[in-house]
Amino acid sequence: MKTAKLLLALIVLLVPLRAALAQPEPPALIALVNGTLIAGAGAGPVPGAALVIEDGRIAAVGLRDAVDIPLGAQIIDVGGAAILPGFINAHVHNAYRPANLLAWAQAGVTTVRDMRAFMSDEWVNAGVPYLFSRLVVFQPQYARVVSTGPMLTAPGGYGSLGLASPEDARATVNRLIDRGARVIKVAIESGRMLPQPFPVLAPEEAAAIVAAAHARGIKVSIHVTASEDLARALDAGADDIAHMVVDNLPDDLIARAVEHGVYWTPTLELWHGVSEMYHNRYEPLAVENLRRFVEAGGQVALGTDYDGYYFEFELGMPMTEITLMQEAGMTPMQIIVAGTRNAAHVCNLDDEIGTLEVGKAADVLVVDGDPLQDIHALVNVRLVIHRGQVIRDANK
């Protein structure tokens, strides 16, 4: 019976992909010219730039006079528009829905990191999330999915897969990686900022998770909401922190996170929605704590917690999150880096996406206007290229 249900669920997930399989091959060569390059690494804009795409990858990029455009290339004059890397939402849920993946990609969010692929361990054991990821991996009209699998926790804790010992932790991490997890997600959630208390992983178990993941080149993202849990996450060796804490964040914890190069994915849209629902002050606390972290030199990755709570999140370019990041004092350039290079880092895809560099996957967002002057220009989409194929052209 379980097998039959699993097969039925697979059919429901995969049928919408049939049309994608019949799409024509992209042009072998594309050249974008007459654009302002914002490459995603934090360097200043480059007016009069060109970018050449060949076989789905960036073949050349820079000033037009320094870029050789091969004969036969499809030349697209972007009319002075900004050329950026495809954006990444590094904290979403329910990514495994074709309609969501289409909407993200059309908005220029060409990659998402699903932070709790499926609650059911049966689905994970069957490899369903990762099978789905592999089936959409070559379909450019769908956003790329980076999957973490279930959220690891203590028995009875906040999360979906309880671990009873360091040995259990190591075995579980290796099993998830074997099934395709690109990042490991852990909950260290005492519940102090939530309606109920939860047991948390012992330090030995948390450290075993991180050590097992790092031994195989996989990063670990740790969910926290309170400063006492942040301290535990830093002790364990977290690579990035999922959710900004919403209590009084001590300076020494900020300094520790910055010193150890820990990235923060603050999910301000989550705290905005929770504050509206419960009339609490989590949003301003989250914004203020982010401001202090950034002022201390901390690295931020863009992530919203899409569909992770009981209100309607923004699907597509996450402008609510971006606006709140700006309220926290982040500059447009810092926000762009958070949504491109830094988000690629926490996805463990630094070498593949996140910046417009030769050899990287050709995920490109072209927008009218200057997002360095007005970050809302990110919604003025002129062109989206994913894996080297134009999937949205505002002129057509």
N, C-alpha and C positions, 0 to 999 in steps of 0.2 A: 504493500500500500504506500509506504513511504517513497519507494522508487517511482511509482506511478505519479505521485504528487510532484516529485522533483522533476520528472520529465515534462509534466504539464507546465510547471513554472518556467522551465527552460524555453518551451515553445512560446509562452506569452512574452518572454523577454526578447527572444531572437527573431520572431517573425517580422517586426518592424525593420530589421536590418536587411531583408531580402532585396529591397529596392536599391539600397546602397551598393550592394554587390554588383549591380549592373551599370554603375556610373562609368563614364568614359575615362580613359587615362588622362592625367593632366599634361599640359604642354611640357616638353622636355626642358625648355628654357624660358624663363621669365625675367625681364629686367624692369625694375621700378626706377624711374628717373624723375628729377626735379622735385625731390622731397627734402624735408628737414629730418635728419636722422637723430633719433633719441634711442641709443643702442641698448639701454637698460642697465648699464654698469655704473651709472652715476656721472659719467663725463658730460660736458656741455653739449648742446645740440650742434649738429653739423648741417648748415643749409647747403643747398645745391648738391645733395647726395644722390648716389645710385646704389642699388642693391640687385645682384644677379642671383637667380635661383636656378639650380640644375639638379634634376633627379631628386627633388624633394629637399635639397639642402642648400645652404647659402654658399655660393661659389665665390662671390666677391662683394665687398661693401666698402663704401668710403666716398670721398669727393668724386663727382662725376668725371673730372678730368683724369683721375687716377685709376678709374675702373674701366677695364676692357669689356665691352659688351660683345659677346660672340655673334657671328652671323647667324641669322635664323631665329634669334630670340624674339619672343613676343614682348614688345616694348610698351610699358604702361606709364604714361606721364601723369603723375599724381598732383600736378598743379600746385606745388608748394606745400602740400599737406604733410603732416607729421607721420613719420614711419617709425613704429615701435615694435618691440617683440610682442607676440601673443601673450595675453595676461594669464595668470594662474590663480585660481581660488584654492588655497591650500588647506581649507577646512570646510568640507561639505558632507552631507549625508544623502542617501538615496540617489547617488550618482547613476546607479544602474537602471536608468529609465531613458530610453532613446529620446523622448521629448525634451528631457532636461539637457541631455548632451547636445542636442541640436540647438537649443536656445542659448546655451553658453557659447558654443562655437560661433553662432551668428553674431553675438555681441563682441566677439574678439577675445573671449575667455577660452583659450584653446586647450587648456589642461585643468583638471580638478583633482584634488586629493580627497578620496572618500575615507573618512575617518572612523567608520564603523560599518564595514561593508554589509554584513548581514548579522542579525542577532542570533540566528540559529547556527549552532556549531555543526549541525548536520549539513547545512549548505556549504560551510567552510570546508568540512571534511571531503565533500564531493567536488570541491574546487570550482563551484559555480561562479563566484565573483571573478575569479581569475580567468576562467574560460571565457566569460563575457568580455573581459578586458582584452584578451587576445583576439577575439572575433572583431572588435571594433578598432583594433590598433591600426589597421591600414585603411580605415574609412575616414577620410578627412573631414566630412561634414559633421562628424561627432567629435566632441572634445575628448582628448586623451584622458584616461582614468589611471590614477595612481592609487592602489588599494592598500589599506593597512590590515584588513581582516577585522576580527572582533577586538573589542577593547579589553585588555588584560587587567585583572584586578585581584583582590583578596577574595576568598570564599565568602559569599554574601555581601560583597562590596559593590560599589558603584561601578558598573561595567557589565560585561556579558560573559566573561570567561574567567572563572576563579582559579587561582593557582595555589596549590597546597604546600609547596616546598621549593627551594632553589632548584632541585633536580627537575621538578615538574615545570618550573619556569623555563629552564634551558631546553627541555624537550619540546615544549609548546612553541617557543620562539622558532626553533629549527623546523618544526612541522609547518608553521605558517610561511616561513621563508621558502621552504621546499614547494609550497603550493602557490608561490608567486607574489607574496607580500613584498612591496618595495619599501615600506616603512612599518615599524611596530608601534602600536598605540597602547598606552598604559594609562590607567586611572589611579591617581593618588588623591583621593577625594574623601576627606574626613566628614564632609557634610556640614561643616561649621557655617557656611554661607547658604545652606540649603535647608529645607524643612525637616530633615531627619539626619541622624548620625549614621556613618558607615564605617565598617572595619577597613583598614588600609593595609597594603602590602608591608610586610616586614622589610627592614632595610636590606637584609640578605637576599630576599626574593627580588626586590626592585633592582638591586645591583646585578643579580644573576641575569635578569632580562636584558639589561643594557649590555653586559659583557658578551652574552651569546649573540645579540644582534650585531654588535660592533665587530665581533670576530668574523662575521660574514659580510662586512661592509655595508650594513644596513643601519639607518638612523632610527632613533627612538623619540617619539613625541609623547609628552606626558601631560595629561589633563589635570589641571588644578583650578581652584577658584579662591583659595585663601592662602595667605602668606605662609602659614605654618606648613601647608602642603607643598608650597613652592620650595621651602627649605629642604624637604624630603626629596623632591624631584631633582634639585641641584646636587644633593648628596649622592643620588643614584647615578648621575652622569647624563641627564637629559640632553638631547640635541636641540629640541625646541619645546616651548611651553605652549600648550593649547589652552586658550582663554586667558585674558588679563585677570589678575586677582582683583577682587572687589572689596577689600578691606584696606586698612592702612599699611602700605607697603614700606617696610623699613629700608633705609638707605643701604645698609650692609648687604641685603639680599640683592638689590639692584647692582651693587658693585660686584658681587660674586658672579651674577649672571653675565655681566659685561666682561669681566675678567676671563671667564671660561668660554666665551664666544657662543653663549646660548642664544638662539633666536627666539623671538616671541611672536606668536600668531594670536592677536588679541581678541578677535571675534567681537568687535564693538557692536555690530548689528544685533548680536544675541543680547547683549546687556541693554541695548536700546529697547528691544521688544519686551524683555523681562521687566524693565522699569516701567514701561507703559502699562503692562498687564497688572503689576502688583503695586504700583505707585511707590516704588522704593528709589533709592539713590544709587543704584549700582552703575548706571550709565555715567554720571559725572565722576564717580570714583575710578571707573575703568579708564576714562579719558585722561584724568589727572595722573594716574599711575603710568599710563603709556607716555604721557608728556615727560615725566621724570626719567623714565627708562631711555627714551630717545635723547634727551639732554645729556644723559650720562654716557652716550655713545653706543647704546644698544642697537642691535640689528632686528628689524621687524619684517615679518612676512605677512602678506595679505591673506586673510581667511575670515569667513563670515559665520560659520556653523550653519550654513544653509540647511533648512528643513530639520534642524536638530532640536527644535522646541515647538511649542504649541501656538505659533502665530505664523503669518505668511512672510517668508523671507523674500528678498529681491532675487529673482532669477535673471541671469545675464551679467552685465557689467555691474559690480556691487557698489553702486554710488552711495548708498547709505553708509556702508563701511568706510568708503573713501572720504566722504564728507566729515565723518567723525574723526578719522585720522588727521584730517586737516585741522579740526577743532583742537586736537591734541598737540598742535604746533608743528606737525610734519609738513615739509615743503612739498610742492608738486613733484619735484625730482625724487625726494625720499619715498613718496607714495608709489611712484612709477617703479623704482627699484624694489620696493617691497612686493609689488605685484608681478615682478618679472624675475630678476636675478635671485633675490632672496627667497621668493616662493619656490623657484626651481631648486634651490639649495635644500630646503626642508623636504622637498619631494625626492631628494637623492638623485636629481637629474641635472646637476650642474653642467655636465659635459654635453648634454643633449639639447637643452632649451634654456630660455630665460634671458639671453642676450643675443643681439644680432652680430654674430661672429662667423667667420668662414669655417665651414665644416659642421655647424650646428643645424638642427632641423629647421626648415623654413616655415616657422610659425610667425606670422607678421600681421600687425594691426596698423591700418592707415586711417587717420582721422583728420577731418577738416578742423582748422583752428590750431591754437597753440596750447597744448595741455600744461605747459610749464607756466603759462600765465593764467589759465583758467582750467583747472583739472576737469571740469565738467565737459570739456571738449572731447573727452574719451567716449562719449555717447554719440558723437558726430561721425559715425562710421562711414568711411568711403570704400574701404576694401578690407576683406579678411582673407588671408592665405593660411591654410593649415596643411602641413606636410607637403608644401610645394604646390598645392592646388588652390586656385581661387574658389572659395566657397561662398563669398558674398561680394557683390559689386553694386554699389549704390547707383551706378550709371546704367544699370541694366534692369 
